[in-house]
Amino acid sequence: MVASSPAANSTEGSIRLLIVDDEPALLGLLQRYLERLGYAVEVAQTPQAALAKFESDPGRYACILTDLKLPGMSGEEMLKQMRTRRPGLHALISSGLPYQPQSARTGFLQKPYLPAMLAEALERLLKGASKASLPANTPD
């Protein structure tokens, strides 16, 4: 566990993340890495599966990590749907293509990236947030 990560500093349990990517090998790699940093991680291979997990408990996740290009719906569109239920939801979008986030609660990580770059991007995005979860109705 990395002592400087928000997950490592949490006294109320791990910060829960949802990772959405259509590449199973990448999902497994990211899940194992982030769990070693102390995050609680759930994964989904499609936007539809991610939306189903999110809809069951919109306050469950502190942050959504998603690829920009997904089958059937973009990561950006999926986040827009999630934010109709929870406007203050934090997200980190990754892509091999250039992208400019439209929300202060959305970060961007250009592919390819190193694991340490992911950890740093998450820390920046979640800095100042509650250790266990983010408020459900925080405006952008």
C-alpha positions as CSV (number, residue, x, y, z in Angstrom):
1,M,0.0,0.0,0.0
2,V,1.3,3.5,-0.9
3,A,1.1,5.7,2.2
4,S,0.3,8.9,0.3
5,S,-2.7,7.4,-1.6
6,P,-6.2,8.6,-0.4
7,A,-7.1,4.9,-0.1
8,A,-4.2,4.3,2.3
9,N,-5.2,7.2,4.4
10,S,-8.8,6.2,4.7
11,T,-10.0,5.4,8.2
12,E,-13.5,4.5,7.1
13,G,-12.5,1.7,4.7
14,S,-11.3,1.7,1.1
15,I,-12.3,4.3,-1.5
16,R,-14.4,2.4,-4.0
17,L,-13.7,2.7,-7.7
18,L,-15.5,1.4,-10.8
19,I,-13.3,0.7,-13.8
20,V,-15.0,0.4,-17.2
21,D,-13.0,-1.0,-20.2
22,D,-13.7,-3.5,-22.9
23,E,-10.2,-5.1,-22.7
24,P,-10.4,-7.8,-20.0
25,A,-6.6,-8.1,-19.6
26,L,-6.3,-4.3,-18.9
27,L,-9.2,-4.5,-16.5
28,G,-7.5,-7.2,-14.5
29,L,-4.2,-5.4,-14.4
30,L,-5.7,-2.1,-13.3
31,Q,-7.9,-3.9,-10.7
32,R,-4.9,-5.7,-9.1
33,Y,-2.7,-2.5,-9.1
34,L,-5.3,-0.3,-7.6
35,E,-6.3,-2.9,-5.0
36,R,-2.6,-3.0,-3.9
37,L,-2.8,0.7,-3.4
38,G,-5.7,0.1,-1.0
39,Y,-8.7,1.0,-3.3
40,A,-11.8,-1.2,-3.4
41,V,-12.2,-1.9,-7.1
42,E,-15.1,-3.2,-9.2
43,V,-15.0,-3.7,-12.9
44,A,-17.3,-3.7,-15.9
45,Q,-16.5,-4.5,-19.6
46,T,-19.4,-2.6,-21.0
47,P,-21.1,0.7,-20.3
48,Q,-24.4,-1.1,-19.8
49,A,-22.9,-3.3,-17.1
50,A,-21.3,-0.3,-15.5
51,L,-24.6,1.6,-15.5
52,A,-26.4,-1.4,-13.9
53,K,-23.8,-1.5,-11.1
54,F,-24.0,2.2,-10.6
55,E,-27.8,2.3,-10.7
56,S,-28.0,-0.3,-7.9
57,D,-26.3,2.2,-5.5
58,P,-25.3,5.6,-7.1
59,G,-23.5,6.7,-3.9
60,R,-21.3,3.5,-3.8
61,Y,-18.4,4.8,-6.0
62,A,-16.0,7.6,-5.3
63,C,-14.8,7.7,-8.9
64,I,-15.4,6.0,-12.2
65,L,-12.4,5.2,-14.4
66,T,-13.4,4.7,-18.0
67,D,-12.0,4.4,-21.4
68,L,-13.3,7.0,-23.8
69,K,-14.2,4.6,-26.6
70,L,-16.4,1.7,-25.5
71,P,-18.8,-0.6,-27.4
72,G,-22.3,0.8,-27.8
73,M,-21.7,4.0,-25.9
74,S,-18.8,6.3,-25.2
75,G,-17.4,6.6,-21.7
76,E,-18.4,10.3,-21.9
77,E,-22.0,9.4,-22.6
78,M,-22.0,6.8,-19.8
79,L,-20.7,9.4,-17.3
80,K,-23.4,11.9,-18.5
81,Q,-26.1,9.3,-17.7
82,M,-24.5,8.5,-14.3
83,R,-24.3,12.2,-13.4
84,T,-28.1,12.6,-14.0
85,R,-28.4,10.6,-10.8
86,R,-25.3,11.9,-9.1
87,P,-24.1,15.3,-10.5
88,G,-20.9,15.5,-8.3
89,L,-19.5,12.1,-9.4
90,H,-15.7,12.1,-10.0
91,A,-14.4,10.4,-13.2
92,L,-11.1,9.7,-14.9
93,I,-11.3,9.2,-18.6
94,S,-8.4,7.5,-20.5
95,S,-7.8,7.4,-24.2
96,G,-5.2,7.2,-26.9
97,L,-6.9,10.1,-28.5
98,P,-6.7,13.7,-27.3
99,Y,-9.6,14.7,-25.0
100,Q,-10.6,17.8,-23.1
101,P,-12.8,17.1,-20.0
102,Q,-16.0,19.2,-19.8
103,S,-16.2,19.0,-16.0
104,A,-13.9,20.0,-13.1
105,R,-14.8,16.6,-11.6
106,T,-13.4,14.8,-14.7
107,G,-9.7,14.1,-15.2
108,F,-8.0,12.8,-18.3
109,L,-5.1,10.3,-18.7
110,Q,-3.5,9.9,-22.1
111,K,-2.8,6.3,-23.1
112,P,-0.3,4.8,-22.9
113,Y,0.4,5.7,-19.2
114,L,2.5,4.2,-16.4
115,P,0.7,2.8,-13.3
116,A,2.3,5.6,-11.1
117,M,0.7,8.2,-13.5
118,L,-2.7,6.6,-12.8
119,A,-2.2,6.7,-9.1
120,E,-1.2,10.3,-9.3
121,A,-4.2,11.3,-11.5
122,L,-6.6,9.6,-9.0
123,E,-5.0,11.3,-6.0
124,R,-5.3,14.7,-7.7
125,L,-8.9,14.1,-8.7
126,L,-10.0,12.9,-5.3
127,K,-7.9,15.3,-3.2
128,G,-10.1,17.0,-0.7
129,A,-12.9,14.5,-1.1
130,S,-14.3,12.4,1.8
131,K,-12.1,9.4,2.3
132,A,-14.8,6.8,2.0
133,S,-17.0,8.4,-0.7
134,L,-17.9,11.6,-2.3
135,P,-21.1,13.6,-1.6
136,A,-23.9,12.3,-3.7
137,N,-25.2,15.7,-4.8
138,T,-22.2,18.0,-5.1
139,P,-22.6,20.3,-8.1
140,D,-19.9,20.4,-10.8
